Amino acid sequence: MKIMKNFSSLKIILFTFVFTIQSCGLYVQYDYDSEVNFSNYSSYSFYQPDIDEVEISDLDKKRILKFLDIGLKAKGLERSSSPDLLVTFETQSKERVYVNNYMPYGWYPFSYQYPYSSGYSRVQGTLYVSLIDSKNQQLVWQGKGQGVLNEYSNDRDKMINNFVSKILEKYPPKSD
């Protein structure tokens, strides 16, 4: 009987831990054309027509461009009017609603699920950064970062810098 109680407690603790990590973390993925030699790229420019279509505030666009510029320069690329790479980005956001309708009450074997309603929501944001070969207009690399957004954050610079920095950590791709 004590083992079942400890197991239930362990499940609750594990769920809380996993949920906390998932709701606070920033997850990054990337994909690239494996036939491309990324050492051939030494310059970039922002592809303004695509960036102008992104539906976020002009201040956030400016922040993203600033941190992309810093990050790409740190990778050894130069900003140029005749670039090897065109850089663009897009964003998505969606509200995630978390609801818990039952809470365990009592001890095994006399426990039952007590109905109650609680919940909250968070905004999950996704930032896609795309690098396009300027000569053939083909996508050669794309990074994607997903994480919780706080639109009321006092330090949006720090939040956006974190998104962009984590995405650019994966550029250029490492050869296997």
C-alpha positions in Angstrom: 0.0 0.0 0.0 2.8 2.4 0.8 4.5 1.5 -2.5 1.4 2.6 -4.5 1.2 5.9 -2.5 4.9 6.6 -3.2 4.4 5.7 -6.9 1.5 8.1 -7.2 3.5 10.8 -5.6 6.4 10.1 -7.9 4.1 10.3 -10.9 2.8 13.7 -9.8 6.3 15.0 -9.1 7.6 13.7 -12.5 4.7 15.2 -14.4 5.2 18.6 -12.7 9.0 18.5 -13.4 8.5 17.6 -17.1 5.7 20.1 -17.5 7.8 22.9 -16.0 10.8 22.1 -18.3 8.6 22.0 -21.3 6.8 25.2 -20.5 9.9 27.3 -19.8 12.5 25.9 -22.2 13.5 27.0 -25.7 13.7 24.2 -28.2 15.7 24.6 -31.3 15.8 22.5 -34.5 17.4 23.1 -37.8 17.6 21.6 -41.2 19.9 22.2 -44.1 20.9 21.1 -47.6 23.6 18.4 -47.0 25.0 19.0 -50.5 25.9 22.6 -49.8 29.4 23.6 -48.7 28.7 26.3 -46.2 32.4 27.5 -46.1 31.6 29.1 -49.5 29.4 31.6 -47.9 31.1 34.7 -46.5 28.4 37.5 -46.8 24.8 38.1 -46.2 22.0 40.6 -46.6 18.5 40.7 -45.2 15.7 40.0 -47.7 13.5 42.9 -46.9 10.4 42.0 -48.9 9.8 38.9 -46.8 10.6 40.6 -43.6 8.2 43.4 -44.3 5.4 40.8 -44.5 6.0 39.4 -41.0 3.1 40.4 -38.7 4.8 41.5 -35.5 5.6 45.0 -34.1 8.2 47.0 -35.9 10.2 47.2 -32.6 10.4 43.4 -32.4 11.4 43.2 -36.1 14.1 45.7 -35.3 15.3 43.6 -32.4 15.3 40.3 -34.4 17.3 42.0 -37.2 19.8 43.5 -34.7 20.5 40.1 -33.0 20.6 38.3 -36.4 23.2 40.9 -37.5 25.3 40.4 -34.4 25.0 36.6 -34.5 25.9 36.3 -38.2 28.9 38.6 -37.8 30.0 36.5 -34.9 29.9 33.5 -37.3 32.4 35.3 -39.6 29.9 36.5 -42.2 29.9 40.1 -43.5 26.9 42.2 -44.3 27.1 43.1 -48.0 25.1 44.7 -50.9 26.0 41.7 -53.1 25.6 38.8 -50.6 26.1 35.1 -50.9 23.2 34.5 -48.5 19.8 36.2 -48.2 18.5 36.1 -44.6 14.8 36.2 -43.8 12.7 35.2 -40.8 9.1 34.6 -40.0 7.2 34.1 -36.7 4.2 32.2 -35.4 2.5 32.3 -32.1 -0.3 30.3 -30.5 -2.0 30.2 -27.2 -1.6 27.0 -25.3 -4.3 26.3 -22.7 -3.5 23.9 -19.9 -6.4 22.5 -17.9 -6.6 20.1 -15.0 -10.1 18.9 -14.1 -9.4 16.3 -11.4 -7.2 16.2 -8.4 -6.4 13.0 -6.5 -7.9 13.0 -2.9 -7.2 10.4 -0.2 -4.9 7.5 0.0 -4.8 4.3 -1.9 -7.0 2.1 -1.9 -9.5 4.7 -0.7 -8.5 7.5 -3.0 -10.7 9.1 -5.6 -10.5 11.9 -8.2 -12.0 15.0 -6.8 -13.4 17.2 -9.7 -12.4 20.8 -9.8 -11.4 23.1 -12.6 -8.2 25.0 -12.9 -6.1 26.1 -15.8 -4.0 28.7 -17.4 -2.6 29.7 -20.7 0.8 30.6 -22.2 1.7 32.0 -25.6 4.1 29.7 -27.4 6.2 31.5 -30.1 8.1 30.1 -33.0 10.9 32.0 -34.9 12.1 30.6 -38.2 15.4 31.9 -39.6 16.0 31.0 -43.2 19.2 31.4 -45.2 18.8 31.4 -49.0 21.6 31.0 -51.6 21.5 34.3 -53.4 22.7 32.9 -56.7 20.2 30.1 -57.2 17.4 31.4 -54.8 17.4 28.0 -52.9 16.9 27.6 -49.2 20.1 26.1 -47.8 19.6 26.3 -44.0 16.7 26.9 -41.7 16.6 27.2 -37.9 13.5 27.1 -35.8 13.2 28.1 -32.1 10.1 27.5 -30.0 9.5 28.8 -26.6 7.2 30.6 -24.2 6.7 34.3 -25.0 5.9 36.9 -22.4 4.5 39.9 -24.2 4.6 41.9 -21.0 8.3 41.2 -20.4 10.3 44.2 -19.3 13.3 42.9 -21.2 12.2 41.9 -24.6 15.7 42.5 -25.9 17.0 39.7 -23.7 14.2 37.4 -24.7 14.6 37.9 -28.4 18.4 37.8 -28.2 18.0 34.4 -26.5 15.8 33.1 -29.3 18.1 34.3 -32.0 21.3 33.2 -30.3 20.1 29.7 -29.7 18.9 29.3 -33.3 22.2 30.5 -34.7 24.2 28.2 -32.5 23.3 25.5 -35.1 24.9 27.5 -38.0 26.9 26.4 -39.9 26.0 22.8 -39.6 28.7 20.4 -38.5 29.8 17.8 -41.0 29.3 14.3 -39.9 
